[in-house]
Amino acid sequence: MTKVCTNTHLFDVYILDLLKKYKENKEPISVNFRDLVPQITNMDRYTHFIHSYPAKLLQQIPYFFLNNTIFSKENDIVLDPFCGTGTVLLEASVANRNAIGIDINPIAALIAKTKTSKENILKLKKELENIQALFKIYSSSKKQYRIPKISNIDHWYSKNNIRKLSKIKDVISQIDDTNIKEFYLVVFSICCKKFSYCDPRISVPVKINKDKFPEGHALREDAIKNLEFINKSEVFEYFIEQAKKNITRLTEYQNSSMMNSNEVIVYNSDIKHLAKKQIKKKLVQLILTSPPYVSAQKYIRASSLSLQWLELNNATISELDKQSIGREHFPKSEYDYLHTLGMNKIDKILSKIYERNKLRAYITYRYLFEMQESFSHYYQVLKSNGYFVMVIGNNTIAGYEFMTHKYLIEIAERVGFSTELILIDDIKSRGLMTKRNKTASVISREYIVVFRK
Ligand SMILES: C[S@@+](CC[C@H](N)C(=O)[O-])C[C@H]1O[C@@H](n2cnc3c(N)ncnc32)[C@H](O)[C@@H]1O
């Protein structure tokens, strides 16, 4: 079991020192979060690994920003408006903060909710026994089952796996208790990816192709092994194995947060509608988030198979995509002329990009415009003197290095925030990250900017 010190004063002295240094020099300070947080030795802590997701936040970052009394105190409210699978929410809960998460992606919201679930472990285990019994019935009899509507299903799955996944979906549909059902839907979603022909090295669905690599190449061997595993079709067995692992993880989380009185709420919603949600104005003490990048990750597309199997989305996948910040598809009529934000540095880079590529300029403009909209919401819900911590990297757009953090700082300051600290962490590849920099793809820099209202 992971032993983690949750002393909330842990980083106080160090943080005060960083804030002082930045105030004096106004220069970004280099840090290494892995070294800074030696308390985390095993990344499979609590429920962090219950389901994969592209560009998950490094756990050490929320751990650092939540285990101190400067940015927030116990029982304060912490908001992650782009919560993804809930890395911040989980760390906030263990550090005894109340947490609110928002994400447009129904799969991400489901994982985040399950990650911080207080569902009774005995009930989960009992349900797993029922599921196992039903699997036996479904395997041996000619029980009817329904195949969900999945576009191009035969391209992504073998007949055998379609049958078995559909049966699992049928079994889970029979669970009455919503929380228990959601827990098993997360396990099911793992299987939907694992038993598809999707290349596990790529976040969006792309078929495994062993012939892309020559005989003897390690990646060819990996592809062959993956295909063998998929074709063995041990879907029920794998489901049970993953369910047990996730029950163990949830038990560890619940044991660690047992004495805490906090609450975690997750909304599956568009951040642009945050104002309409129940988050009361001026109640949030800390906003801690890693927002999307300009056209860097296709979160909805990455989850598209699970979204179809789980039939979670009221909206269609393309509608969800249209609400995602950082998206790439726009009708030509929208980018026929140069759009600007009325901010010097930003307008300059937008017009440079426009010279090279009109669509890229519009994608960038829409990203910055929508981030500005979301920052205005943050300003409304944050307490006076509250903090907003943003983790973001740079990328390349139309051949220009796009210093995302600089432009977002300009926007945040226009909204009313003051910049209190900039940290830089050189991160080793976080897997599944879209290549953001043409020249240096393995090591990229992440900027952590601390704002104050
Ligand atoms: C960098 S990821 C966050 C990852 C998260 N920190 C984690 O550890 O799992 C950014 C998230 O922003 C979400 N997102 C994009 N546009 C959004 C919008 N308009 N409203 C809410 N969430 C959005 C994406 O679905 C994605 O999950």
The ligand as a Gaussian input file, in Angstrom:
#p B3LYP/6-31G(d) Opt

LIG

0 1
 C       -5.064000      18.165000     -20.736000
 S       -6.611000      17.385000     -20.618000
 C       -6.826000      17.263000     -18.879000
 C       -6.198000      16.008000     -18.322000
 C       -6.400000      15.869000     -16.816000
 N       -5.633000      16.848000     -16.096000
 C       -6.018000      14.474000     -16.363000
 O       -5.038000      14.315000     -15.632000
 O       -6.700000      13.507000     -16.776000
 C       -7.736000      18.624000     -21.096000
 C       -9.213000      18.261000     -20.977000
 O       -9.992000      19.392000     -21.385000
 C      -11.240000      18.889000     -21.837000
 N      -11.956000      19.930000     -22.578000
 C      -11.714000      20.425000     -23.823000
 N      -12.617000      21.363000     -24.134000
 C      -13.457000      21.496000     -23.070000
 C      -14.582000      22.302000     -22.795000
 N      -15.063000      23.182000     -23.695000
 N      -15.189000      22.185000     -21.581000
 C      -14.732000      21.294000     -20.669000
 N      -13.678000      20.477000     -20.895000
 C      -13.039000      20.571000     -22.068000
 C      -10.835000      17.680000     -22.683000
 O      -11.931000      16.791000     -22.853000
 C       -9.685000      17.103000     -21.844000
 O      -10.144000      16.059000     -21.031000

